[in-house]
Amino acid sequence: MIVRLYDPAVAANDIVREHALARIDAVQALVHELPPGSAIAAVLTKDYFQEQRAWVGGEPDLVSAEWPPLLGWTMTSWRAEEIALLDSDVQMIRDHPTSNPVQATAWLASRRGESRKFRAGLVETAAKARALVFADANEGWTVNFDAPLANGRDIDILLAGPERSFYVECTVITESDEDQQVHDEWLEARKSTPDLLLARPGPFDATNAKGPSPYYDTNRFYIKVFDKLQKGGDPAQSQTSPDGPNILLLSCFPIHSTPLPFSPGLKWALDELFAGQPNMGALKQMAPGSPLPDISLMTFLTRQWPAKATDLLQSPARLSGALIFNCLGLQGGRINYNAHPNQQVSHREMTLLEVIFSPARGWENLQPPASAAPDAAAQLLAPPPIQRLRDLARYRTDLVAARTRRIVASPPRL
């Protein structure tokens, strides 16, 4: 008689495999019901599901394995209704006359290891869908996607109103490469020590690790913003328009790192970017030999582009403000009071932009809360119990509609 010893890891993997196969069957049934022309069904095909079933059947460590992003997102049990809602929004954007249909759906086919690409696609889709729904519901408003600039680059969203147009560029900051490496090493170590906890800084961090640190976060935010304000050190190659207000829609969307939306580094970076440079920097440059990292904007630019630092110092003045997202939920807006005169926005205009980009489309539910404080806004965007989703959605729709009517009825004075 063969006696098989009980292995907790194998038993856990068997349980995960059984559940995963059942969820794949459920998702395939849901995808089968999507309408003709479905963008999601074009990725999650019959052959694709068969391939993933074979992978699940042979993967020895499903507990720690990385799933294909779209499949992993759809397999979550509470996503049944959200799959069709997301598919509808993707089709709406893809079929818009100003959209690039290939670019609008390419992120859905993200492979293992391309989770960042998938998250960027979720953010851009959420932003474009919210802008399009607002424009369709309000006379005098139109939306163009991927609007070309004279320098050959483009803007994600051009939202044109009766009196003024807004150029909105989306970008996403996720976990750093350093965060990813630490997480991967921890997962590998858990195979032999299942109850091992991850602490940062800890044994998986390199001796010269940059994070976790709010100072490192500040520099990461600088890099993300200047990716839109220049190209190769040339400010003329920015993704901003000289003709109107430019809004940076910045989503903090890490999976396994410090909660970036609440990092002091975000505030420090915005303080410095929106200060009246060069004489009104919000952060002082540190004296040589100081134990504190120098995170002033001028120091960052000198380190990155020494020959162009002075020219680039004026680039943030092309930004009218920023909309800060925690994953897919709007956390708040920030005005750049030192923007160029023709690119400055009023408080009423920023409020209008917050109204436009706040309402969830229904498939973004159960995301992290929008604020660390237990206020009303946080409660609206925090993960609610399943039975409250519809009530919250109706309440939020009525609230936003009321605010929109007031703002659109009394357009901003420019």
C-alpha positions in Angstrom: 0.0 0.0 0.0 1.3 3.5 -0.9 1.1 6.0 1.9 1.0 9.6 0.7 2.1 12.1 3.2 0.0 15.2 3.7 1.7 18.3 2.2 0.0 21.6 3.2 1.4 23.4 0.2 0.1 20.8 -2.3 -3.3 20.7 -0.6 -3.5 24.5 -0.8 -2.6 24.4 -4.4 -5.2 21.8 -5.2 -7.9 23.9 -3.5 -6.8 27.0 -5.5 -6.7 24.9 -8.7 -10.3 23.6 -8.2 -11.6 27.1 -7.5 -9.7 28.6 -10.5 -11.1 26.0 -12.9 -14.6 26.7 -11.7 -14.1 30.5 -12.1 -12.7 30.1 -15.6 -15.8 28.1 -16.5 -18.0 30.9 -15.0 -16.1 33.6 -16.8 -16.3 31.8 -20.2 -20.1 31.6 -19.8 -20.3 35.3 -19.0 -18.1 36.2 -22.0 -20.2 34.0 -24.2 -23.2 36.3 -23.5 -21.3 39.5 -24.5 -22.7 41.2 -27.6 -21.2 40.8 -31.1 -18.1 43.0 -31.5 -17.1 42.6 -27.8 -13.6 43.8 -27.1 -13.2 41.5 -24.1 -14.5 38.4 -26.0 -11.9 39.1 -28.7 -9.2 38.5 -26.1 -10.9 35.8 -24.0 -11.5 33.3 -26.8 -12.3 29.6 -26.5 -8.7 28.7 -27.4 -7.5 31.2 -24.8 -9.6 29.6 -22.0 -8.4 26.2 -23.0 -4.8 27.4 -22.8 -5.3 28.8 -19.4 -7.0 25.7 -18.1 -4.0 23.7 -19.2 -1.7 26.2 -17.4 -3.8 25.9 -14.2 -3.7 22.2 -14.4 0.1 22.1 -14.5 1.1 25.1 -12.4 2.7 23.8 -9.1 2.3 27.1 -7.2 -0.9 28.8 -8.1 -1.0 30.6 -4.7 2.0 32.8 -5.8 1.6 32.6 -9.6 1.0 35.7 -11.7 -2.2 35.5 -13.7 -2.8 37.2 -17.1 -4.2 40.6 -16.1 -7.6 40.5 -17.8 -8.3 36.9 -16.9 -7.4 37.6 -13.3 -9.6 40.7 -13.2 -12.6 38.9 -14.6 -12.2 35.8 -12.4 -13.0 37.8 -9.2 -16.3 36.5 -8.2 -18.0 39.9 -7.7 -17.1 41.0 -11.2 -20.0 39.3 -13.0 -21.9 42.4 -13.7 -18.8 44.6 -14.1 -17.5 42.5 -17.0 -20.3 43.6 -19.3 -20.1 47.2 -18.1 -16.3 47.4 -18.8 -16.8 45.8 -22.2 -19.5 48.4 -23.0 -17.2 51.3 -22.1 -14.3 49.9 -24.1 -16.5 49.5 -27.1 -17.9 53.0 -26.7 -14.4 54.4 -26.7 -13.1 52.1 -29.4 -15.9 53.1 -31.8 -15.7 56.8 -31.2 -14.8 58.5 -34.5 -11.6 60.2 -33.0 -10.3 57.0 -31.4 -7.5 54.7 -32.5 -9.4 51.4 -32.2 -6.2 49.3 -31.9 -4.8 51.5 -29.2 -8.1 51.7 -27.4 -8.2 47.9 -26.8 -4.5 46.8 -26.9 -4.2 46.9 -23.1 -6.8 44.2 -22.8 -4.4 41.7 -24.3 -1.7 42.4 -21.6 0.3 39.2 -20.8 1.8 38.0 -17.6 4.3 40.5 -16.5 2.4 43.4 -18.1 0.2 44.3 -15.2 1.3 47.9 -15.3 0.2 48.2 -18.9 -3.2 46.7 -17.9 -3.6 49.2 -15.1 -2.8 52.1 -17.3 -5.5 50.9 -19.7 -8.0 50.7 -16.9 -7.3 54.3 -15.9 -7.4 55.7 -19.4 -10.6 53.8 -20.2 -12.2 55.1 -17.0 -11.2 58.7 -17.7 -12.3 58.6 -21.3 -15.6 57.0 -20.5 -16.5 59.5 -17.9 -15.6 62.4 -20.2 -17.6 61.0 -23.0 -20.7 60.4 -20.9 -20.5 63.9 -19.5 -20.2 65.4 -23.0 -23.1 63.3 -24.4 -25.3 64.5 -21.5 -24.5 68.2 -21.7 -25.2 70.4 -24.7 -22.2 72.3 -26.1 -19.6 69.8 -24.9 -17.6 67.5 -27.2 -14.8 65.0 -26.7 -11.8 64.1 -28.9 -9.5 61.3 -28.1 -5.8 61.1 -28.8 -5.8 64.7 -30.1 -2.7 65.4 -32.1 -0.2 68.2 -31.2 1.9 70.2 -33.6 5.1 68.4 -32.3 3.8 65.0 -33.3 2.7 63.9 -29.8 -0.9 63.7 -28.7 -3.2 64.3 -25.8 -5.4 61.5 -24.4 -8.6 63.7 -24.0 -9.6 67.0 -25.5 -12.7 68.1 -23.7 -14.2 71.1 -25.5 -16.9 73.2 -23.8 -19.0 76.2 -24.9 -16.3 78.7 -23.7 -13.1 76.8 -23.1 -11.3 73.5 -24.0 -9.4 71.3 -21.5 -6.5 69.1 -22.5 -6.3 66.0 -20.2 -3.4 63.7 -20.2 -3.5 60.4 -18.2 -0.6 58.8 -16.5 -0.2 56.0 -13.9 2.5 55.5 -11.2 2.7 52.0 -9.9 5.1 50.1 -7.7 8.8 50.7 -8.5 11.1 48.1 -10.0 12.7 47.9 -6.5 9.3 47.2 -4.9 8.6 44.5 -7.6 12.0 42.8 -7.0 11.5 42.7 -3.2 8.0 41.3 -3.6 9.2 38.6 -6.0 12.0 37.5 -3.6 9.5 37.4 -0.7 7.2 35.2 -2.7 10.1 32.8 -3.6 11.1 32.7 0.1 7.5 31.9 1.2 7.7 28.6 -0.8 9.9 27.2 2.0 8.5 29.4 4.8 4.8 29.9 4.2 4.2 32.1 7.2 7.0 34.5 6.4 5.8 38.2 6.5 7.0 41.0 4.3 8.4 44.0 6.2 10.1 47.0 4.6 12.9 47.7 5.0 13.8 44.2 5.6 16.0 41.2 4.5 14.8 41.4 0.9 15.9 45.1 0.4 19.3 45.8 -1.0 21.8 47.6 1.2 21.6 50.6 -1.1 17.8 50.5 -1.5 16.2 53.8 -2.4 12.8 52.9 -0.8 10.5 52.7 0.9 11.0 56.4 1.4 8.9 59.6 0.8 12.0 61.2 -0.6 12.2 58.5 -3.2 8.5 58.8 -3.9 9.0 62.5 -4.6 11.6 61.8 -7.3 9.4 59.1 -8.8 6.6 61.6 -9.1 9.0 64.1 -10.7 10.0 61.5 -13.3 6.4 60.6 -14.1 5.3 64.2 -14.5 8.4 65.2 -16.7 7.7 62.2 -18.9 4.8 64.3 -20.1 6.6 67.7 -20.0 9.6 66.8 -22.2 11.2 64.2 -24.4 14.9 63.6 -24.4 15.4 66.8 -22.4 13.5 68.9 -25.0 10.6 70.9 -23.5 9.3 71.5 -27.0 8.4 67.8 -27.2 5.9 67.9 -24.3 2.4 66.4 -24.2 0.8 69.7 -23.4 -1.0 72.2 -25.6 0.0 75.9 -25.8 -3.6 76.8 -26.6 -5.5 76.0 -23.4 -5.5 74.5 -19.9 -3.6 71.3 -19.5 -4.7 68.9 -16.8 -2.5 66.0 -15.7 -4.7 63.0 -14.6 -2.3 61.1 -12.3 -3.4 57.7 -10.9 -1.5 56.2 -8.0 -2.0 52.5 -8.7 0.5 50.3 -6.9 -0.3 46.6 -6.1 2.3 45.9 -3.6 4.1 48.9 -2.2 3.5 51.8 0.1 0.1 53.6 -0.5 1.4 56.3 -2.9 -1.7 58.5 -2.8 -1.0 59.2 0.9 2.8 59.5 0.7 4.2 62.9 1.8 6.3 62.6 -1.3 3.3 63.4 -3.5 2.5 66.6 -1.7 6.2 67.6 -1.7 6.4 67.0 -5.5 3.2 69.0 -6.3 4.3 71.8 -4.0 7.5 72.1 -5.8 6.2 71.6 -9.4 3.5 74.2 -8.9 5.7 76.7 -7.1 6.8 79.9 -8.8 10.2 78.7 -10.0 13.0 79.6 -9.8 12.7 82.1 -7.0 9.7 80.6 -5.1 10.7 76.9 -4.8 8.6 75.2 -2.1 11.6 73.1 -1.0 15.0 74.5 -0.1 18.1 72.9 -1.7 20.1 71.0 1.0 23.6 72.1 1.9 26.4 69.8 0.7 26.8 66.9 3.2 23.3 67.2 4.6 21.9 63.9 6.0 18.5 64.6 4.3 18.1 63.9 0.6 17.7 67.0 -1.6 14.4 66.7 -3.3 14.1 70.2 -4.7 13.0 70.4 -8.3 16.2 72.2 -9.5 18.3 69.4 -8.0 16.3 66.7 -9.7 16.5 68.5 -13.1 20.2 69.1 -12.7 20.8 65.4 -12.0 18.5 64.2 -14.9 19.3 66.8 -17.6 22.2 68.9 -16.5 22.5 70.9 -19.8 18.7 71.6 -20.0 17.8 72.0 -16.3 17.2 75.8 -16.4 15.0 75.5 -19.5 13.0 72.6 -18.0 12.5 74.4 -14.8 9.7 76.5 -16.4 7.9 73.5 -17.9 5.5 72.9 -15.1 4.0 76.3 -15.8 2.3 74.7 -18.8 0.3 72.5 -16.4 -3.0 74.1 -15.2 -3.5 71.6 -12.5 -3.7 67.9 -11.6 -6.5 65.4 -10.9 -5.1 62.8 -8.4 -6.6 59.4 -8.5 -6.3 56.5 -6.0 -6.4 53.7 -8.5 -9.7 54.4 -10.4 -11.2 56.8 -7.9 -10.7 60.5 -7.9 -9.0 61.7 -4.7 -9.0 65.4 -5.5 -7.8 68.2 -7.7 -4.9 70.6 -7.4 -4.6 74.0 -9.1 -1.3 75.4 -10.3 -1.6 79.0 -9.4 1.7 79.7 -11.2 0.6 78.4 -14.6 1.0 80.6 -17.6 -1.8 83.2 -17.7 -3.7 81.6 -20.7 -3.5 78.2 -19.0 -4.7 79.1 -15.5 -8.0 77.6 -14.3 -10.4 78.9 -11.8 -11.8 77.1 -8.8 -15.1 76.7 -10.5 -13.4 75.1 -13.5 -11.4 72.7 -11.3 -14.7 71.8 -9.5 -16.3 71.1 -12.9 -13.4 68.8 -13.9 -13.8 67.0 -10.5 -17.5 66.5 -11.3 -16.7 65.2 -14.7 -14.1 62.6 -13.6 -15.7 61.6 -10.3 -18.7 59.3 -11.2 -17.8 55.7 -11.3 -19.0 53.7 -14.4 -19.9 50.7 -12.3 -17.1 48.3 -13.2 -14.5 50.2 -11.0 -16.3 49.1 -7.7 -14.5 47.6 -4.8 -11.3 49.7 -5.2 -9.2 51.2 -2.4 -10.8 54.1 -0.5 -10.2 57.6 -2.0 -9.0 59.1 1.3 -7.3 58.0 4.5 -9.8 60.2 6.4 -13.3 58.7 7.2 -15.2 61.6 5.6 -18.2 61.5 3.4 -16.3 61.4 0.1 -14.2 58.5 1.4 -17.3 56.6 2.4 -18.8 57.1 -1.1 -15.7 55.7 -2.8 -14.6 53.1 -0.2 -15.3 49.4 -0.9 -19.0 49.0 0.0 -20.8 45.8 0.9 -22.2 44.1 -2.2 -25.8 44.7 -1.3 -25.2 48.5 -1.0 -23.5 49.0 -4.4 -26.7 49.8 -6.3 -28.0 52.2 -3.6 -24.6 54.0 -3.5 -24.5 54.2 -7.3 -28.0 55.8 -7.4 -27.1 58.2 -4.6 -23.8 59.2 -6.3 -25.5 59.6 -9.7 -28.1 61.9 -8.2 -25.5 63.9 -6.3 -23.2 64.4 -9.3 -26.1 65.2 -11.6 -27.2 68.0 -9.2 -23.7 69.4 -9.0 -23.3 69.2 -12.8 -26.6 71.1 -13.4 -25.5 73.9 -11.1 -22.1 74.3 -12.7 -23.1 73.9 -16.3 -26.0 76.3 -15.8 -23.5 78.9 -14.4 -20.4 78.4 -16.6 -17.1 79.7 -15.3 -16.2 83.3 -15.8 -12.8 83.4 -17.6 
